[in-house]
Amino acid sequence: MSRSKGSQADITRTDILNSASELFRKNGISDVSLGTIMAEIGMTNGGFYKHFKSKEALADEVCTLTFHRTLQSWRENIQAADNTSNCPVRHLMIQHLSKANEGKCPIVALSHDAADQSHRHSFGESYRKGTKALLDLLISAANEHCASQNRDQLLVQFAAMVGVGLLTRVFENDAWMVEVKNALINSLE
């Protein structure tokens, strides 16, 4: 299907992607129907197939797009912190763990679906590539700006950040979870 830039088809396709991205991250792919996605944008299921071959094709594209957006956000965060911090990685991690970012991290939000066998081929590959791109950006930024951190420390911090994000999603404001999150943030100083 050929589309001119800004056409109604492009707008509808973007609306489907944005709706699916939010719903998939919040509820998981298997728990979101095409009807729910399309209802969010005021359309019926039939309109979906004008833009995507299947729900799996949509999920794969949502995964790629969500990681791309997160990568861009991380780059902007690093660049903004570069002028105010000796090590923008700490700033990035604090922003990533902030209340405003809860539920947005594709590593955390899409992890269950990436592990699910029915999405393993294309979705799982998009998830792996996206996660690795975020890790590579973190390491690159640290190498450029944070001479005091070695690769092993960064890998542990990345794993801890993802783990805290996952636990925060499950346990939200439990006192012990707030303590774990604060301990990680304090360890980054």
ABEGO torsion letter per residue (X at the ends): XBBBBGBAAAAAAAAAAAAAAAAAAAAEAAABBAAAAAAAAGBBAAAAAAABABAAAAAAAAAAAAAAAAAAAAAAAAAAAAAABABAAAAAAAAAABAAABGABAAAAAAAAAABAAAABAAAAAAAAAAAAAAAAAAAAAAAABAABBAAAAAAAAAAAAAAAAAAAAAEABAAAAAAAAAAAAAAX
